Amino acid sequence: MAEKVRVSTMMPPGHVRTPAYLRGKTGEIERTLGPFSNPEQLAYGLEAEKLPVHRVRFTMAEVWGAEAENPADTIDAEIYAHWLKPAET
Amino acid sequence: MGGNDAGAIVPDDHDFALWEKRVDALQVITSTKGYFTVDGLRRVLEDMGEEAHETMSYYERWVVSVNQNLIEAGAYSLAELGAKMDEVKARGETYGDCAVNELSNPCAGDDDNG
């Protein structure tokens, strides 16, 4: 069974790759990629640590709530590991 | 931008001006040389805020970002940048003026292709 994860709700100023509309949303890890250098350090010319990047699958119902036109459709987003926490099921 | 309504998409194709091609080339050359990465380019573009996206063109924003990243990386100093800007400005307002001035005063202030 796929691991459920929740995206952090933090909103730090500056360069991050985590889409704002997915923050606080829960999805399933579809696969794990990387490791890739952390863009939040690369963006400032800093030495960047290598992190796993998870491809997380969200349902439209989760992302858009009652407004979702096709609630069972899904969207995949690749999110750096430090933005994800295991979700309570 | 950022999930806000941005109006209709303009599908027109357009040619790029010479200076725009040069900005693109500058980004490729300087990032290939290791001064910064695409992450740094995006970071400065994002930090400019919404107003810059409404008032500046795509490559106007790019040249600001490339410059900011090169300053931070130590590629040149602000004083060097200021002196170079004055030198380029003195060549004339248009590419035509610059060419005429170059002909009447060859190699003046031009240390890279004279």
N, CA and C atoms of all chains as a GROMACS GRO file, in nm:
protein
  609
    1MET      N    1   0.084  -0.121   0.000
    1MET     CA    2   0.000   0.000   0.000
    1MET      C    3   0.088   0.125   0.000
    2ALA      N    4   0.048   0.220  -0.080
    2ALA     CA    5   0.129   0.342  -0.097
    2ALA      C    6   0.132   0.423   0.033
    3GLU      N    7   0.246   0.487   0.055
    3GLU     CA    8   0.261   0.568   0.176
    3GLU      C    9   0.187   0.701   0.160
    4LYS      N   10   0.107   0.734   0.261
    4LYS     CA   11   0.036   0.862   0.257
    4LYS      C   12   0.120   0.970   0.323
    5VAL      N   13   0.126   1.084   0.258
    5VAL     CA   14   0.206   1.195   0.311
    5VAL      C   15   0.125   1.325   0.304
    6ARG      N   16   0.160   1.417   0.394
    6ARG     CA   17   0.095   1.548   0.395
    6ARG      C   18   0.201   1.654   0.368
    7VAL      N   19   0.169   1.748   0.281
    7VAL     CA   20   0.264   1.855   0.245
    7VAL      C   21   0.261   1.961   0.356
    8SER      N   22   0.377   2.009   0.391
    8SER     CA   23   0.387   2.114   0.493
    8SER      C   24   0.306   2.238   0.451
    9THR      N   25   0.252   2.308   0.550
    9THR     CA   26   0.176   2.431   0.521
    9THR      C   27   0.264   2.556   0.528
   10MET      N   28   0.395   2.537   0.554
   10MET     CA   29   0.480   2.657   0.573
   10MET      C   30   0.484   2.743   0.446
   11MET      N   31   0.500   2.873   0.467
   11MET     CA   32   0.503   2.970   0.356
   11MET      C   33   0.624   3.062   0.372
   12PRO      N   34   0.745   3.008   0.373
   12PRO     CA   35   0.860   3.097   0.388
   12PRO      C   36   0.875   3.185   0.264
   13PRO      N   37   0.921   3.308   0.278
   13PRO     CA   38   0.953   3.388   0.160
   13PRO      C   39   1.076   3.328   0.092
   14GLY      N   40   1.091   3.351  -0.038
   14GLY     CA   41   1.209   3.301  -0.105
   14GLY      C   42   1.176   3.190  -0.202
   15HIS      N   43   1.282   3.130  -0.260
   15HIS     CA   44   1.264   3.034  -0.368
   15HIS      C   45   1.240   2.893  -0.315
   16VAL      N   46   1.119   2.843  -0.335
   16VAL     CA   47   1.087   2.703  -0.305
   16VAL      C   48   1.014   2.646  -0.425
   17ARG      N   49   1.019   2.514  -0.440
   17ARG     CA   50   0.957   2.450  -0.556
   17ARG      C   51   0.823   2.386  -0.525
   18THR      N   52   0.781   2.392  -0.401
   18THR     CA   53   0.656   2.325  -0.364
   18THR      C   54   0.537   2.415  -0.400
   19PRO      N   55   0.448   2.366  -0.488
   19PRO     CA   56   0.336   2.452  -0.528
   19PRO      C   57   0.251   2.492  -0.408
   20ALA      N   58   0.215   2.619  -0.403
   20ALA     CA   59   0.137   2.670  -0.289
   20ALA      C   60   0.003   2.600  -0.277
   21TYR      N   61  -0.059   2.565  -0.391
   21TYR     CA   62  -0.193   2.505  -0.385
   21TYR      C   63  -0.192   2.363  -0.330
   22LEU      N   64  -0.073   2.304  -0.313
   22LEU     CA   65  -0.066   2.169  -0.256
   22LEU      C   66  -0.027   2.170  -0.108
   23ARG      N   67   0.001   2.286  -0.053
   23ARG     CA   68   0.045   2.288   0.087
   23ARG      C   69  -0.071   2.252   0.179
   24GLY      N   70  -0.041   2.162   0.270
   24GLY     CA   71  -0.144   2.113   0.362
   24GLY      C   72  -0.228   1.999   0.305
   25LYS      N   73  -0.202   1.961   0.178
   25LYS     CA   74  -0.282   1.855   0.116
   25LYS      C   75  -0.215   1.718   0.138
   26THR      N   76  -0.296   1.614   0.134
   26THR     CA   77  -0.249   1.478   0.157
   26THR      C   78  -0.257   1.398   0.027
   27GLY      N   79  -0.150   1.324  -0.001
   27GLY     CA   80  -0.146   1.240  -0.120
   27GLY      C   81  -0.068   1.112  -0.094
   28GLU      N   82  -0.051   1.033  -0.198
   28GLU     CA   83   0.022   0.906  -0.186
   28GLU      C   84   0.151   0.914  -0.267
   29ILE      N   85   0.258   0.859  -0.210
   29ILE     CA   86   0.385   0.856  -0.284
   29ILE      C   87   0.372   0.756  -0.398
   30GLU      N   88   0.388   0.807  -0.520
   30GLU     CA   89   0.376   0.723  -0.639
   30GLU      C   90   0.511   0.658  -0.670
   31ARG      N   91   0.617   0.735  -0.654
   31ARG     CA   92   0.754   0.681  -0.664
   31ARG      C   93   0.850   0.782  -0.605
   32THR      N   94   0.971   0.734  -0.578
   32THR     CA   95   1.073   0.822  -0.523
   32THR      C   96   1.184   0.841  -0.624
   33LEU      N   97   1.224   0.966  -0.644
   33LEU     CA   98   1.325   1.002  -0.743
   33LEU      C   99   1.447   1.062  -0.673
   34GLY      N  100   1.549   1.084  -0.752
   34GLY     CA  101   1.666   1.154  -0.698
   34GLY      C  102   1.768   1.058  -0.639
   35PRO      N  103   1.850   1.104  -0.546
   35PRO     CA  104   1.842   1.236  -0.482
   35PRO      C  105   1.885   1.351  -0.574
   36PHE      N  106   1.826   1.468  -0.550
   36PHE     CA  107   1.860   1.589  -0.623
   36PHE      C  108   1.900   1.699  -0.525
   37SER      N  109   1.984   1.790  -0.573
   37SER     CA  110   2.030   1.900  -0.489
   37SER      C  111   1.913   1.990  -0.449
   38ASN      N  112   1.913   2.032  -0.325
   38ASN     CA  113   1.803   2.114  -0.273
   38ASN      C  114   1.801   2.252  -0.342
   39PRO      N  115   1.696   2.282  -0.420
   39PRO     CA  116   1.691   2.409  -0.493
   39PRO      C  117   1.684   2.530  -0.400
   40GLU      N  118   1.640   2.508  -0.276
   40GLU     CA  119   1.629   2.619  -0.181
   40GLU      C  120   1.768   2.668  -0.138
   41GLN      N  121   1.869   2.583  -0.154
   41GLN     CA  122   2.008   2.625  -0.130
   41GLN      C  123   2.075   2.670  -0.260
   42LEU      N  124   2.050   2.595  -0.368
   42LEU     CA  125   2.108   2.632  -0.498
   42LEU      C  126   2.070   2.774  -0.537
   43ALA      N  127   1.946   2.814  -0.505
   43ALA     CA  128   1.896   2.945  -0.546
   43ALA      C  129   1.975   3.060  -0.486
   44TYR      N  130   2.045   3.032  -0.375
   44TYR     CA  131   2.121   3.138  -0.306
   44TYR      C  132   2.272   3.116  -0.320
   45GLY      N  133   2.310   3.027  -0.412
   45GLY     CA  134   2.452   3.003  -0.436
   45GLY      C  135   2.519   2.925  -0.325
   46LEU      N  136   2.440   2.854  -0.245
   46LEU     CA  137   2.495   2.778  -0.132
   46LEU      C  138   2.523   2.634  -0.174
   47GLU      N  139   2.610   2.569  -0.098
   47GLU     CA  140   2.631   2.427  -0.119
   47GLU      C  141   2.499   2.356  -0.086
   48ALA      N  142   2.456   2.269  -0.177
   48ALA     CA  143   2.322   2.212  -0.161
   48ALA      C  144   2.328   2.064  -0.123
   49GLU      N  145   2.246   2.027  -0.023
   49GLU     CA  146   2.240   1.886   0.014
   49GLU      C  147   2.152   1.812  -0.086
   50LYS      N  148   2.185   1.683  -0.102
   50LYS     CA  149   2.106   1.598  -0.193
   50LYS      C  150   1.991   1.538  -0.114
   51LEU      N  151   1.871   1.554  -0.169
   51LEU     CA  152   1.751   1.505  -0.101
   51LEU      C  153   1.672   1.415  -0.195
   52PRO      N  154   1.601   1.316  -0.138
   52PRO     CA  155   1.506   1.243  -0.221
   52PRO      C  156   1.393   1.335  -0.263
   53VAL      N  157   1.340   1.310  -0.381
   53VAL     CA  158   1.223   1.384  -0.429
   53VAL      C  159   1.113   1.281  -0.452
   54HIS      N  160   0.998   1.305  -0.392
   54HIS     CA  161   0.888   1.210  -0.406
   54HIS      C  162   0.787   1.261  -0.508
   55ARG      N  163   0.745   1.170  -0.595
   55ARG     CA  164   0.633   1.204  -0.684
   55ARG      C  165   0.506   1.166  -0.607
   56VAL      N  166   0.429   1.267  -0.572
   56VAL     CA  167   0.311   1.245  -0.487
   56VAL      C  168   0.185   1.263  -0.570
   57ARG      N  169   0.093   1.169  -0.553
   57ARG     CA  170  -0.033   1.173  -0.631
   57ARG      C  171  -0.147   1.223  -0.541
   58PHE      N  172  -0.212   1.329  -0.586
   58PHE     CA  173  -0.324   1.390  -0.513
   58PHE      C  174  -0.450   1.374  -0.596
   59THR      N  175  -0.562   1.354  -0.530
   59THR     CA  176  -0.690   1.354  -0.603
   59THR      C  177  -0.736   1.499  -0.617
   60MET      N  178  -0.814   1.525  -0.722
   60MET     CA  179  -0.870   1.658  -0.740
   60MET      C  180  -0.963   1.694  -0.624
   61ALA      N  181  -1.030   1.593  -0.569
   61ALA     CA  182  -1.116   1.618  -0.454
   61ALA      C  183  -1.035   1.672  -0.337
   62GLU      N  184  -0.912   1.618  -0.319
   62GLU     CA  185  -0.827   1.665  -0.210
   62GLU      C  186  -0.778   1.807  -0.237
   63VAL      N  187  -0.741   1.835  -0.364
   63VAL     CA  188  -0.681   1.965  -0.395
   63VAL      C  189  -0.787   2.075  -0.400
   64TRP      N  190  -0.901   2.048  -0.463
   64TRP     CA  191  -0.999   2.154  -0.490
   64TRP      C  192  -1.127   2.142  -0.408
   65GLY      N  193  -1.138   2.034  -0.330
   65GLY     CA  194  -1.257   2.018  -0.247
   65GLY      C  195  -1.384   2.002  -0.331
   66ALA      N  196  -1.492   2.061  -0.285
   66ALA     CA  197  -1.621   2.044  -0.351
   66ALA      C  198  -1.624   2.107  -0.490
   67GLU      N  199  -1.527   2.197  -0.518
   67GLU     CA  200  -1.522   2.263  -0.650
   67GLU      C  201  -1.468   2.173  -0.760
   68ALA      N  202  -1.408   2.058  -0.723
   68ALA     CA  203  -1.344   1.971  -0.822
   68ALA      C  204  -1.448   1.922  -0.922
   69GLU      N  205  -1.418   1.941  -1.053
   69GLU     CA  206  -1.512   1.897  -1.156
   69GLU      C  207  -1.509   1.745  -1.172
   70ASN      N  208  -1.388   1.690  -1.160
   70ASN     CA  209  -1.371   1.545  -1.172
   70ASN      C  210  -1.294   1.497  -1.048
   71PRO      N  211  -1.366   1.474  -0.938
   71PRO     CA  212  -1.301   1.451  -0.808
   71PRO      C  213  -1.204   1.333  -0.807
   72ALA      N  214  -1.227   1.234  -0.893
   72ALA     CA  215  -1.142   1.114  -0.892
   72ALA      C  216  -1.017   1.130  -0.978
   73ASP      N  217  -1.010   1.235  -1.060
   73ASP     CA  218  -0.888   1.260  -1.138
   73ASP      C  219  -0.774   1.291  -1.041
   74THR      N  220  -0.653   1.270  -1.089
   74THR     CA  221  -0.537   1.292  -1.001
   74THR      C  222  -0.436   1.385  -1.065
   75ILE      N  223  -0.353   1.443  -0.981
   75ILE     CA  224  -0.239   1.524  -1.026
   75ILE      C  225  -0.116   1.476  -0.951
   76ASP      N  226  -0.004   1.460  -1.025
   76ASP     CA  227   0.122   1.421  -0.962
   76ASP      C  228   0.212   1.543  -0.949
   77ALA      N  229   0.277   1.557  -0.836
   77ALA     CA  230   0.373   1.666  -0.817
   77ALA      C  231   0.499   1.609  -0.754
   78GLU      N  232   0.614   1.658  -0.800
   78GLU     CA  233   0.741   1.611  -0.744
   78GLU      C  234   0.785   1.707  -0.635
   79ILE      N  235   0.794   1.656  -0.514
   79ILE     CA  236   0.812   1.739  -0.395
   79ILE      C  237   0.933   1.690  -0.315
   80TYR      N  238   1.017   1.783  -0.276
   80TYR     CA  239   1.137   1.748  -0.199
   80TYR      C  240   1.098   1.693  -0.061
   81ALA      N  241   1.177   1.595  -0.015
   81ALA     CA  242   1.141   1.515   0.102
   81ALA      C  243   1.114   1.599   0.226
   82HIS      N  244   1.187   1.709   0.244
   82HIS     CA  245   1.171   1.784   0.369
   82HIS      C  246   1.038   1.858   0.378
   83TRP      N  247   0.961   1.857   0.271
   83TRP     CA  248   0.828   1.920   0.274
   83TRP      C  249   0.718   1.820   0.313
   84LEU      N  250   0.753   1.693   0.328
   84LEU     CA  251   0.652   1.588   0.348
   84LEU      C  252   0.663   1.523   0.484
   85LYS      N  253   0.548   1.494   0.545
   85LYS     CA  254   0.542   1.420   0.671
   85LYS      C  255   0.445   1.304   0.651
   86PRO      N  256   0.470   1.190   0.718
   86PRO     CA  257   0.372   1.081   0.708
   86PRO      C  258   0.235   1.132   0.754
   87ALA      N  259   0.131   1.092   0.681
   87ALA     CA  260  -0.004   1.138   0.715
   87ALA      C  261  -0.074   1.032   0.798
   88GLU      N  262  -0.151   1.077   0.897
   88GLU     CA  263  -0.233   0.983   0.973
   88GLU      C  264  -0.347   0.939   0.882
   89THR      N  265  -0.373   0.809   0.886
   89THR     CA  266  -0.480   0.760   0.798
   89THR      C  267  -0.609   0.738   0.876
   90MET      N  268  -0.084   3.467  -1.215
   90MET     CA  269   0.033   3.428  -1.135
   90MET      C  270  -0.009   3.394  -0.993
   91GLY      N  271   0.049   3.290  -0.941
   91GLY     CA  272   0.019   3.252  -0.804
   91GLY      C  273  -0.126   3.213  -0.783
   92GLY      N  274  -0.190   3.165  -0.890
   92GLY     CA  275  -0.329   3.122  -0.878
   92GLY      C  276  -0.429   3.234  -0.899
   93ASN      N  277  -0.382   3.357  -0.922
   93ASN     CA  278  -0.473   3.468  -0.946
   93ASN      C  279  -0.514   3.474  -1.094
   94ASP      N  280  -0.628   3.530  -1.120
   94ASP     CA  281  -0.677   3.544  -1.256
   94ASP      C  282  -0.585   3.640  -1.332
   95ALA      N  283  -0.534   3.598  -1.446
   95ALA     CA  284  -0.439   3.681  -1.520
   95ALA      C  285  -0.493   3.723  -1.655
   96GLY      N  286  -0.622   3.700  -1.683
   96GLY     CA  287  -0.680   3.740  -1.810
   96GLY      C  288  -0.648   3.640  -1.921
   97ALA      N  289  -0.683   3.680  -2.044
   97ALA     CA  290  -0.668   3.589  -2.157
   97ALA      C  291  -0.521   3.572  -2.196
   98ILE      N  292  -0.491   3.455  -2.249
   98ILE     CA  293  -0.356   3.430  -2.299
   98ILE      C  294  -0.343   3.488  -2.439
   99VAL      N  295  -0.237   3.564  -2.463
   99VAL     CA  296  -0.212   3.622  -2.596
   99VAL      C  297  -0.130   3.521  -2.676
  100PRO      N  298  -0.190   3.462  -2.780
  100PRO     CA  299  -0.120   3.354  -2.850
  100PRO      C  300  -0.024   3.401  -2.959
  101ASP      N  301  -0.011   3.534  -2.978
  101ASP     CA  302   0.073   3.585  -3.087
  101ASP      C  303   0.218   3.539  -3.073
  102ASP      N  304   0.275   3.508  -3.187
  102ASP     CA  305   0.417   3.477  -3.191
  102ASP      C  306   0.492   3.608  -3.215
  103HIS      N  307   0.616   3.616  -3.173
  103HIS     CA  308   0.690   3.739  -3.203
  103HIS      C  309   0.839   3.710  -3.214
  104ASP      N  310   0.905   3.799  -3.288
  104ASP     CA  311   1.050   3.786  -3.302
  104ASP      C  312   1.117   3.849  -3.179
  105PHE      N  313   1.232   3.797  -3.146
  105PHE     CA  314   1.306   3.855  -3.035
  105PHE      C  315   1.402   3.962  -3.087
  106ALA      N  316   1.416   4.069  -3.009
  106ALA     CA  317   1.513   4.174  -3.043
  106ALA      C  318   1.654   4.122  -3.017
  107LEU      N  319   1.751   4.187  -3.082
  107LEU     CA  320   1.891   4.146  -3.064
  107LEU      C  321   1.931   4.144  -2.917
  108TRP      N  322   1.891   4.251  -2.844
  108TRP     CA  323   1.931   4.256  -2.703
  108TRP      C  324   1.870   4.143  -2.622
  109GLU      N  325   1.750   4.098  -2.663
  109GLU     CA  326   1.687   3.988  -2.591
  109GLU      C  327   1.764   3.858  -2.614
  110LYS      N  328   1.808   3.837  -2.736
  110LYS     CA  329   1.890   3.718  -2.767
  110LYS      C  330   2.021   3.722  -2.688
  111ARG      N  331   2.074   3.845  -2.674
  111ARG     CA  332   2.200   3.859  -2.600
  111ARG      C  333   2.181   3.828  -2.452
  112VAL      N  334   2.067   3.869  -2.396
  112VAL     CA  335   2.039   3.839  -2.255
  112VAL      C  336   2.029   3.688  -2.236
  113ASP      N  337   1.961   3.622  -2.330
  113ASP     CA  338   1.948   3.476  -2.323
  113ASP      C  339   2.086   3.411  -2.328
  114ALA      N  340   2.169   3.458  -2.422
  114ALA     CA  341   2.304   3.402  -2.437
  114ALA      C  342   2.387   3.425  -2.311
  115LEU      N  343   2.372   3.544  -2.253
  115LEU     CA  344   2.447   3.577  -2.132
  115LEU      C  345   2.411   3.481  -2.018
  116GLN      N  346   2.282   3.451  -2.006
  116GLN     CA  347   2.239   3.357  -1.902
  116GLN      C  348   2.300   3.219  -1.925
  117VAL      N  349   2.299   3.173  -2.051
  117VAL     CA  350   2.353   3.040  -2.081
  117VAL      C  351   2.503   3.036  -2.050
  118ILE      N  352   2.575   3.139  -2.096
  118ILE     CA  353   2.721   3.140  -2.079
  118ILE      C  354   2.759   3.147  -1.931
  119THR      N  355   2.696   3.239  -1.858
  119THR     CA  356   2.738   3.260  -1.720
  119THR      C  357   2.694   3.146  -1.628
  120SER      N  358   2.578   3.085  -1.657
  120SER     CA  359   2.540   2.972  -1.572
  120SER      C  360   2.623   2.849  -1.607
  121THR      N  361   2.660   2.834  -1.735
  121THR     CA  362   2.748   2.724  -1.774
  121THR      C  363   2.885   2.737  -1.707
  122LYS      N  364   2.929   2.861  -1.690
  122LYS     CA  365   3.056   2.883  -1.622
  122LYS      C  366   3.046   2.865  -1.471
  123GLY      N  367   2.927   2.846  -1.421
  123GLY     CA  368   2.911   2.812  -1.280
  123GLY      C  369   2.885   2.930  -1.187
  124TYR      N  370   2.855   3.047  -1.241
  124TYR     CA  371   2.828   3.162  -1.154
  124TYR      C  372   2.697   3.146  -1.077
  125PHE      N  373   2.598   3.082  -1.139
  125PHE     CA  374   2.470   3.060  -1.072
  125PHE      C  375   2.395   2.950  -1.145
  126THR      N  376   2.285   2.908  -1.086
  126THR     CA  377   2.202   2.804  -1.147
  126THR      C  378   2.065   2.863  -1.182
  127VAL      N  379   1.985   2.783  -1.249
  127VAL     CA  380   1.849   2.826  -1.286
  127VAL      C  381   1.767   2.856  -1.160
  128ASP      N  382   1.804   2.791  -1.049
  128ASP     CA  383   1.734   2.818  -0.922
  128ASP      C  384   1.756   2.963  -0.880
  129GLY      N  385   1.879   3.010  -0.896
  129GLY     CA  386   1.910   3.148  -0.860
  129GLY      C  387   1.840   3.246  -0.953
  130LEU      N  388   1.833   3.211  -1.082
  130LEU     CA  389   1.762   3.295  -1.179
  130LEU      C  390   1.616   3.310  -1.136
  131ARG      N  391   1.553   3.198  -1.104
  131ARG     CA  392   1.411   3.199  -1.065
  131ARG      C  393   1.390   3.273  -0.933
  132ARG      N  394   1.483   3.253  -0.840
  132ARG     CA  395   1.468   3.317  -0.709
  132ARG      C  396   1.457   3.468  -0.722
  133VAL      N  397   1.546   3.529  -0.804
  133VAL     CA  398   1.541   3.676  -0.818
  133VAL      C  399   1.414   3.717  -0.894
  134LEU      N  400   1.376   3.640  -0.996
  134LEU     CA  401   1.253   3.672  -1.070
  134LEU      C  402   1.133   3.673  -0.977
  135GLU      N  403   1.128   3.574  -0.888
  135GLU     CA  404   1.015   3.565  -0.794
  135GLU      C  405   1.018   3.679  -0.692
  136ASP      N  406   1.139   3.711  -0.645
  136ASP     CA  407   1.152   3.815  -0.543
  136ASP      C  408   1.113   3.954  -0.596
  137MET      N  409   1.114   3.971  -0.728
  137MET     CA  410   1.076   4.101  -0.785
  137MET      C  411   0.930   4.134  -0.756
  138GLY      N  412   0.850   4.032  -0.735
  138GLY     CA  413   0.710   4.055  -0.701
  138GLY      C  414   0.621   4.073  -0.822
  139GLU      N  415   0.493   4.082  -0.792
  139GLU     CA  416   0.391   4.084  -0.896
  139GLU      C  417   0.403   4.205  -0.988
  140GLU      N  418   0.434   4.321  -0.930
  140GLU     CA  419   0.436   4.444  -1.009
  140GLU      C  420   0.535   4.435  -1.124
  141ALA      N  421   0.652   4.374  -1.097
  141ALA     CA  422   0.753   4.362  -1.201
  141ALA      C  423   0.701   4.280  -1.318
  142HIS      N  424   0.616   4.183  -1.289
  142HIS     CA  425   0.562   4.098  -1.396
  142HIS      C  426   0.461   4.174  -1.480
  143GLU      N  427   0.406   4.282  -1.426
  143GLU     CA  428   0.310   4.362  -1.502
  143GLU      C  429   0.376   4.477  -1.576
  144THR      N  430   0.490   4.524  -1.526
  144THR     CA  431   0.550   4.645  -1.583
  144THR      C  432   0.675   4.619  -1.666
  145MET      N  433   0.738   4.502  -1.650
  145MET     CA  434   0.861   4.474  -1.724
  145MET      C  435   0.838   4.358  -1.819
  146SER      N  436   0.912   4.358  -1.931
  146SER     CA  437   0.900   4.247  -2.025
  146SER      C  438   0.981   4.128  -1.974
  147TYR      N  439   0.960   4.014  -2.037
  147TYR     CA  440   1.027   3.889  -1.997
  147TYR      C  441   1.178   3.906  -1.984
  148TYR      N  442   1.244   3.957  -2.090
  148TYR     CA  443   1.390   3.967  -2.086
  148TYR      C  444   1.440   4.086  -2.005
  149GLU      N  445   1.354   4.185  -1.986
  149GLU     CA  446   1.392   4.292  -1.890
  149GLU      C  447   1.405   4.232  -1.750
  150ARG      N  448   1.312   4.143  -1.714
  150ARG     CA  449   1.321   4.076  -1.583
  150ARG      C  450   1.442   3.984  -1.579
  151TRP      N  451   1.467   3.914  -1.690
  151TRP     CA  452   1.581   3.823  -1.695
  151TRP      C  453   1.714   3.897  -1.674
  152VAL      N  454   1.731   4.011  -1.739
  152VAL     CA  455   1.862   4.077  -1.730
  152VAL      C  456   1.884   4.130  -1.588
  153VAL      N  457   1.775   4.170  -1.521
  153VAL     CA  458   1.788   4.210  -1.381
  153VAL      C  459   1.832   4.091  -1.296
  154SER      N  460   1.770   3.975  -1.322
  154SER     CA  461   1.803   3.856  -1.243
  154SER      C  462   1.945   3.806  -1.270
  155VAL      N  463   1.983   3.802  -1.398
  155VAL     CA  464   2.118   3.757  -1.433
  155VAL      C  465   2.220   3.850  -1.366
  156ASN      N  466   2.196   3.981  -1.376
  156ASN     CA  467   2.289   4.077  -1.315
  156ASN      C  468   2.298   4.057  -1.163
  157GLN      N  469   2.184   4.043  -1.097
  157GLN     CA  470   2.184   4.025  -0.952
  157GLN      C  471   2.264   3.900  -0.912
  158ASN      N  472   2.243   3.793  -0.986
  158ASN     CA  473   2.316   3.669  -0.957
  158ASN      C  474   2.467   3.684  -0.981
  159LEU      N  475   2.504   3.758  -1.087
  159LEU     CA  476   2.647   3.776  -1.116
  159LEU      C  477   2.714   3.865  -1.013
  160ILE      N  478   2.641   3.966  -0.964
  160ILE     CA  479   2.693   4.051  -0.856
  160ILE      C  480   2.717   3.966  -0.731
  161GLU      N  481   2.616   3.886  -0.696
  161GLU     CA  482   2.627   3.802  -0.576
  161GLU      C  483   2.741   3.702  -0.588
  162ALA      N  484   2.764   3.651  -0.710
  162ALA     CA  485   2.869   3.552  -0.730
  162ALA      C  486   3.008   3.616  -0.741
  163GLY      N  487   3.014   3.749  -0.746
  163GLY     CA  488   3.142   3.818  -0.754
  163GLY      C  489   3.201   3.823  -0.894
  164ALA      N  490   3.118   3.803  -0.996
  164ALA     CA  491   3.170   3.806  -1.134
  164ALA      C  492   3.225   3.944  -1.168
  165TYR      N  493   3.162   4.050  -1.115
  165TYR     CA  494   3.210   4.187  -1.130
  165TYR      C  495   3.154   4.269  -1.014
  166SER      N  496   3.212   4.386  -0.994
  166SER     CA  497   3.166   4.471  -0.884
  166SER      C  498   3.063   4.572  -0.935
  167LEU      N  499   2.994   4.636  -0.841
  167LEU     CA  500   2.898   4.740  -0.881
  167LEU      C  501   2.970   4.855  -0.951
  168ALA      N  502   3.091   4.888  -0.905
  168ALA     CA  503   3.168   4.996  -0.968
  168ALA      C  504   3.203   4.960  -1.112
  169GLU      N  505   3.243   4.835  -1.134
  169GLU     CA  506   3.273   4.790  -1.271
  169GLU      C  507   3.148   4.794  -1.359
  170LEU      N  508   3.036   4.753  -1.301
  170LEU     CA  509   2.910   4.755  -1.374
  170LEU      C  510   2.874   4.899  -1.413
  171GLY      N  511   2.885   4.991  -1.317
  171GLY     CA  512   2.851   5.131  -1.342
  171GLY      C  513   2.938   5.191  -1.451
  172ALA      N  514   3.067   5.163  -1.445
  172ALA     CA  515   3.160   5.218  -1.545
  172ALA      C  516   3.127   5.162  -1.684
  173LYS      N  517   3.095   5.033  -1.690
  173LYS     CA  518   3.064   4.970  -1.819
  173LYS      C  519   2.933   5.026  -1.876
  174MET      N  520   2.835   5.049  -1.787
  174MET     CA  521   2.708   5.105  -1.834
  174MET      C  522   2.728   5.244  -1.893
  175ASP      N  523   2.811   5.325  -1.828
  175ASP     CA  524   2.841   5.459  -1.880
  175ASP      C  525   2.908   5.450  -2.017
  176GLU      N  526   3.002   5.356  -2.028
  176GLU     CA  527   3.077   5.338  -2.152
  176GLU      C  528   2.982   5.297  -2.266
  177VAL      N  529   2.894   5.204  -2.238
  177VAL     CA  530   2.800   5.157  -2.341
  177VAL      C  531   2.704   5.268  -2.380
  178LYS      N  532   2.657   5.343  -2.278
  178LYS     CA  533   2.564   5.453  -2.304
  178LYS      C  534   2.625   5.558  -2.396
  179ALA      N  535   2.755   5.580  -2.380
  179ALA     CA  536   2.824   5.682  -2.459
  179ALA      C  537   2.834   5.644  -2.606
  180ARG      N  538   2.810   5.516  -2.638
  180ARG     CA  539   2.818   5.473  -2.777
  180ARG      C  540   2.702   5.527  -2.860
  181GLY      N  541   2.590   5.558  -2.795
  181GLY     CA  542   2.475   5.609  -2.869
  181GLY      C  543   2.348   5.539  -2.828
  182GLU      N  544   2.236   5.595  -2.875
  182GLU     CA  545   2.104   5.545  -2.835
  182GLU      C  546   2.062   5.420  -2.911
  183THR      N  547   2.105   5.411  -3.037
  183THR     CA  548   2.060   5.299  -3.121
  183THR      C  549   2.181   5.220  -3.171
  184TYR      N  550   2.153   5.100  -3.223
  184TYR     CA  551   2.262   5.020  -3.280
  184TYR      C  552   2.326   5.097  -3.396
  185GLY      N  553   2.243   5.174  -3.471
  185GLY     CA  554   2.295   5.252  -3.582
  185GLY      C  555   2.394   5.358  -3.534
  186ASP      N  556   2.353   5.434  -3.430
  186ASP     CA  557   2.443   5.536  -3.372
  186ASP      C  558   2.574   5.472  -3.328
  187CYS      N  559   2.561   5.358  -3.263
  187CYS     CA  560   2.680   5.291  -3.210
  187CYS      C  561   2.775   5.255  -3.323
  188ALA      N  562   2.718   5.205  -3.435
  188ALA     CA  563   2.800   5.165  -3.548
  188ALA      C  564   2.872   5.286  -3.607
  189VAL      N  565   2.799   5.399  -3.619
  189VAL     CA  566   2.859   5.521  -3.675
  189VAL      C  567   2.970   5.571  -3.583
  190ASN      N  568   2.942   5.575  -3.454
  190ASN     CA  569   3.043   5.622  -3.358
  190ASN      C  570   3.166   5.533  -3.358
  191GLU      N  571   3.142   5.404  -3.375
  191GLU     CA  572   3.251   5.307  -3.378
  191GLU      C  573   3.340   5.332  -3.500
  192LEU      N  574   3.276   5.365  -3.614
  192LEU     CA  575   3.352   5.389  -3.737
  192LEU      C  576   3.436   5.515  -3.725
  193SER      N  577   3.376   5.621  -3.665
  193SER     CA  578   3.449   5.748  -3.658
  193SER      C  579   3.552   5.746  -3.545
  194ASN      N  580   3.537   5.651  -3.453
  194ASN     CA  581   3.629   5.646  -3.339
  194ASN      C  582   3.657   5.500  -3.304
  195PRO      N  583   3.727   5.429  -3.391
  195PRO     CA  584   3.739   5.284  -3.377
  195PRO      C  585   3.799   5.242  -3.242
  196CYS      N  586   3.742   5.138  -3.189
  196CYS     CA  587   3.791   5.074  -3.066
  196CYS      C  588   3.777   5.161  -2.942
  197ALA      N  589   3.710   5.276  -2.953
  197ALA     CA  590   3.697   5.361  -2.835
  197ALA      C  591   3.621   5.288  -2.725
  198GLY      N  592   3.687   5.275  -2.613
  198GLY     CA  593   3.622   5.217  -2.497
  198GLY      C  594   3.574   5.076  -2.517
  199ASP      N  595   3.622   5.010  -2.618
  199ASP     CA  596   3.576   4.874  -2.644
  199ASP      C  597   3.694   4.779  -2.632
  200ASP      N  598   3.693   4.703  -2.522
  200ASP     CA  599   3.811   4.620  -2.497
  200ASP      C  600   3.789   4.473  -2.533
  201ASP      N  601   3.666   4.440  -2.582
  201ASP     CA  602   3.645   4.297  -2.603
  201ASP      C  603   3.634   4.254  -2.749
  202ASN      N  604   3.614   4.349  -2.841
  202ASN     CA  605   3.617   4.304  -2.980
  202ASN      C  606   3.683   4.409  -3.071
  203GLY      N  607   3.769   4.488  -3.019
  203GLY     CA  608   3.831   4.596  -3.095
  203GLY      C  609   3.944   4.554  -3.172
   0.00000   0.00000   0.00000
